[in-house]
Amino acid sequence: MAESGVIEPAPPASHLTTGRRLQRASTPYLLSLPSWVYLIVFFVVPLLSVLALAVATGNPEIGYSYTGHVSQFWTAVDTYHVQLVRSFWYGIASTVIALAIAYPVAYWIAFYGGRHKSTYLFLVLLPFFVSFIIRTLAWEFILSDQGLVLGHLKDWGLLSQNFHVLSTSWAVIWGLTYNSLPFYVLPLYVAIERIDRRVVRAANDLYADTPRAFMRVIFPLSAPGVFAGFLLVFVTNVGDYVNQQVLGGTGTYMIGSVIQDSFFTNQDYPMASALSAVLMLILVVAIFLYARTFGADSIQEYSA
């Protein structure tokens, strides 16, 4: 009320409704603004920089000119297609082995862990509190010709003195498997833990034995965790280069090692950028096919 005693008219109801609608509509965008800024600064900008450098010509001494030289992509694939295929082979092999190891572990913890489930999960994660490099170097010591395992087996006459594992494909694959194992155990455990036990008991009541109940009920219901873990492990292992450099040899060169050498040793930045873009494109296509086939929601739900 004003001093003159005249009551000022209230703002129109339509004005308040419009303001509230705008506030409600803008609130989600304002809350997500930090995430978008983070995504743009640390993903979009570096990605555009890599793509721009991949189509550039020149060298670090004279500089680069961005000429749109797209043939660099074909040159990269033609030159390093062997390493590219080998990386995907190592990634698939290590992921399948990790699944074979992780599923029984996650199944046992989920169904038989009882009140100690958190303790068992902590024990699975415990070795990974140690540095990634140190864990890989430990595998080099274990798999060496006269190391903790092979050395004793050779001394006992169970293996030939010429037998070796280091610098072979299987040494790299087992290193990739070990270092990525928790990325498979955790989503599998979440998926299996969410299975309604009444469904399993119903299968048993319908005269399904344990193997059939597992194949018809448990495994299909845990499929989202299987595929989410497959993506997490596969994407990580395909681009890895540490395991190859520590455990592998000249015949196990992976595309991650090629990219690292192109950047830091040869300083061939356009080639390294082109290889990175090609690798990322293939992985994005694989993720897209997964999302179309199994649904994008299960990726977010089981890989969180």
Buried (B, 14 or more C-beta within 10 A) or exposed (E): EEEEEEEEEEEEEEEEEEEEEEEEEEEEEEEEEEEEEEEEEEEEEEEEEBBBBBBBEBEEEEEBEEEEBEEBBEBBEEBBEEBBEBBBBBBBBBBBBBBEBBBEBBBEBBBEBEEEBEEBBEEBEEBBEEEEEEBBBBBBEBBBBEBEEBBEEBEEEEBEEEEBBBBBBBBBBBBBBBBBBBBBBBBBBBBBBBBEEEEBEEBEEEEBEEEEBBEEBBBEBBEBBBBBBBBBBBBBBBBBBBBBBBBBBEEBBBBBBBBBBBBEEEEBBBBBBBBBBBBBEBBEEBBEEBBEEBEEEBBEBBBE
